[in-house]
């Protein structure tokens, strides 16, 4: 049995945390598709042509703490705006989504482009201020010296680029359930996500 949960949303909205927890709850496989673009972005920062990096991406490229750095995040947003790069990564994502046992994918175009037939689509969002606070705390927790105002500016810049790009812009699918986590605890957000998955017919794997 395959059951696909597609989760989209902007950076620091909570979609990654919810996706991992949903996958664990149901015993589904999980793919953070943003890591694919971060890996391509990191290789671009090292001097590679983005399309070549996307075409030769390997599992090893998805490892490393530096994938979560702000420079790589900005690079990921830039390479994600290149249609040929997105095309090169589509087949991998779609195959993962339909694997037996269920799958949860999170990103920015999962419900709209990668898995338009997903059994459940969630669009996880939060206010700019809340997202910036979360990202600022995350980066500080990793020992990075960052300014809140700069984090907020970077998030808004990335939001604009992701939402306005011609190729697969960030937006909720027409039939997506919008989950605003601005005023929700992790536990409450996850409980709502699980309730939506149960209603859609998700069944624990194994």
C-alpha positions as CSV (number, residue, x, y, z in Angstrom):
1,X,0.0,0.0,0.0
2,X,1.2,3.5,-0.8
3,X,-0.1,6.6,0.9
4,X,1.5,10.0,0.3
5,X,1.4,13.0,2.6
6,X,2.6,16.1,0.8
7,X,3.6,19.0,3.1
8,X,4.6,22.4,1.8
9,X,5.3,25.7,3.4
10,X,7.9,28.5,3.9
11,X,11.1,28.2,5.9
12,X,10.8,27.8,9.7
13,X,7.0,27.2,9.5
14,X,7.4,23.9,11.3
15,X,6.8,21.7,8.3
16,X,10.0,19.8,8.8
17,X,9.3,19.0,12.4
18,X,5.7,18.0,11.6
19,X,6.8,15.9,8.6
20,X,9.3,13.9,10.6
21,X,6.9,13.3,13.5
22,X,4.0,12.3,11.1
23,X,6.3,9.8,9.4
24,X,7.4,8.4,12.7
25,X,3.8,8.2,13.9
26,X,2.5,6.2,10.9
27,X,5.8,4.3,10.2
28,X,6.1,6.1,6.8
29,X,9.4,7.0,5.0
30,X,10.3,10.7,5.1
31,X,12.0,12.9,2.6
32,X,13.0,16.5,3.2
33,X,13.1,17.5,-0.4
34,X,14.7,20.8,0.6
35,X,17.9,18.8,1.3
36,X,18.1,18.0,-2.4
37,X,18.2,21.7,-3.3
38,X,20.5,22.5,-0.4
39,X,22.9,19.8,-1.6
40,X,22.8,21.3,-5.2
41,X,23.2,24.8,-3.7
42,X,26.2,23.7,-1.6
43,X,27.9,22.2,-4.7
44,X,27.1,25.4,-6.6
45,X,28.9,27.4,-3.9
46,X,31.9,25.1,-4.5
47,X,32.0,26.2,-8.1
48,X,29.8,23.5,-9.9
49,X,27.2,24.2,-12.5
50,X,23.8,23.7,-10.7
51,X,22.3,21.5,-13.4
52,X,25.3,19.2,-13.5
53,X,25.2,19.0,-9.7
54,X,21.5,18.0,-9.8
55,X,22.0,15.4,-12.4
56,X,24.8,13.7,-10.4
57,X,23.4,14.1,-6.9
58,X,24.1,11.1,-4.6
59,X,23.0,10.1,-1.1
60,X,26.3,11.3,0.2
61,X,25.5,14.8,-0.9
62,X,22.6,14.9,1.6
63,X,24.9,14.5,4.6
64,X,26.7,17.2,6.5
65,X,25.7,19.8,9.1
66,X,26.7,22.6,6.7
67,X,23.5,21.9,4.7
68,X,21.6,23.9,7.3
69,X,23.7,27.0,7.1
70,X,22.2,30.3,5.9
71,X,24.5,30.6,2.9
72,X,23.5,27.2,1.7
73,X,19.8,28.0,2.3
74,X,20.1,31.1,0.1
75,X,21.9,29.1,-2.6
76,X,19.2,26.4,-2.4
77,X,16.6,29.0,-3.1
78,X,18.5,30.3,-6.1
79,X,19.1,26.9,-7.7
80,X,15.5,25.9,-7.0
81,X,14.4,28.7,-9.3
82,X,16.2,27.0,-12.2
83,X,13.6,24.9,-14.1
84,X,16.1,22.4,-15.4
85,X,17.4,21.7,-11.9
86,X,13.8,21.1,-10.7
87,X,13.2,18.7,-13.6
88,X,16.3,16.7,-12.8
89,X,15.1,16.1,-9.3
90,X,11.4,15.4,-10.0
91,X,11.6,11.6,-10.8
92,X,13.5,10.9,-7.6
93,X,10.9,12.6,-5.5
94,X,7.9,11.0,-7.3
95,X,9.4,7.5,-7.0
96,X,10.0,8.1,-3.3
97,X,6.4,9.3,-2.8
98,X,4.8,6.2,-4.2
99,X,7.0,3.7,-2.4
100,X,5.2,0.8,-0.6
101,X,4.5,1.5,3.1
102,X,3.7,5.2,2.8
103,X,5.7,8.4,2.5
104,X,5.8,11.9,3.8
105,X,7.5,14.5,1.7
106,X,8.0,18.1,2.7
107,X,9.2,21.0,0.5
108,X,7.7,23.9,-1.5
109,X,6.0,22.3,-4.5
110,X,5.1,18.8,-3.3
111,X,1.3,19.2,-3.3
112,X,1.3,21.4,-6.4
113,X,3.9,19.7,-8.7
114,X,5.5,16.6,-7.3
115,X,2.5,14.8,-5.8
116,X,-0.7,16.5,-7.0
117,X,-2.5,13.2,-6.4
118,X,-1.3,12.8,-2.8
119,X,-3.9,11.5,-0.4
120,X,-3.2,14.3,2.0
121,X,-1.8,17.8,1.3
122,X,-0.8,20.1,4.1
123,X,0.4,23.7,3.8
124,X,2.2,24.6,7.0
125,X,2.7,28.3,7.6
126,X,3.4,30.9,10.4
127,X,3.8,34.6,10.7
128,X,7.1,36.2,9.5
129,X,8.0,37.2,13.0
130,X,7.4,33.8,14.5
131,X,9.4,32.1,11.8
132,X,12.3,34.5,12.2
133,X,12.4,33.9,15.9
134,X,12.5,30.1,15.3
135,X,15.2,30.3,12.7
136,X,17.2,32.8,14.8
137,X,17.1,30.5,17.9
138,X,18.0,27.5,15.7
139,X,21.0,29.2,14.3
140,X,22.1,30.4,17.7
141,X,21.7,26.9,19.0
142,X,24.2,25.7,16.4
143,X,26.7,28.3,17.7
144,X,26.3,30.8,14.9
145,X,26.3,34.5,15.6
146,X,23.3,36.0,13.8
147,X,21.2,39.1,13.9
148,X,17.4,38.7,14.2
149,X,16.7,41.5,11.8
150,X,19.0,40.0,9.2
151,X,17.4,36.6,9.7
152,X,13.9,38.2,9.2
153,X,15.2,40.0,6.1
154,X,16.7,36.7,4.7
155,X,13.4,34.8,5.3
156,X,11.4,37.5,3.5
157,X,13.9,37.6,0.6
158,X,13.7,33.9,0.2
159,X,9.9,33.9,0.5
160,X,9.6,36.4,-2.3
161,X,12.0,34.5,-4.5
162,X,10.3,31.1,-3.8
163,X,6.8,32.6,-4.3
164,X,7.5,34.6,-7.4
165,X,9.7,32.2,-9.4
166,X,8.2,30.9,-12.7
167,X,9.0,27.3,-12.0
168,X,6.9,25.7,-9.3
169,X,6.3,28.7,-7.1
170,X,5.6,28.3,-3.4
171,X,1.8,28.3,-2.8
172,X,-0.8,26.0,-1.2
173,X,-2.4,23.4,-3.5
174,X,-6.0,24.1,-4.2
175,X,-7.1,21.2,-2.0
176,X,-4.4,21.6,0.7
177,X,-5.3,21.9,4.4
178,X,-3.7,25.1,5.7
179,X,-2.1,24.7,9.2
180,X,-0.9,27.9,10.8
181,X,1.5,27.1,13.6
182,X,2.1,30.7,14.8
183,X,0.3,30.1,18.1
184,X,0.6,26.3,18.3
185,X,2.9,24.2,20.3
186,X,4.7,21.4,18.5
187,X,2.4,18.9,20.2
188,X,-0.8,20.8,19.2
189,X,0.4,21.2,15.6
190,X,1.3,17.5,15.3
191,X,-2.0,16.5,16.8
192,X,-3.9,18.5,14.2
193,X,-1.7,17.0,11.4
194,X,-2.3,13.5,12.7
195,X,-6.1,14.2,12.8
196,X,-6.1,15.3,9.2
197,X,-4.1,12.2,8.2
198,X,-6.4,9.9,10.0
199,X,-9.4,11.6,8.3
200,X,-7.7,11.1,4.9
201,X,-7.3,7.4,5.6
202,X,-3.7,7.1,6.7
203,X,-3.0,3.7,8.3
204,X,0.1,2.9,10.4
205,X,2.6,0.9,8.3
206,X,3.8,-2.5,9.5
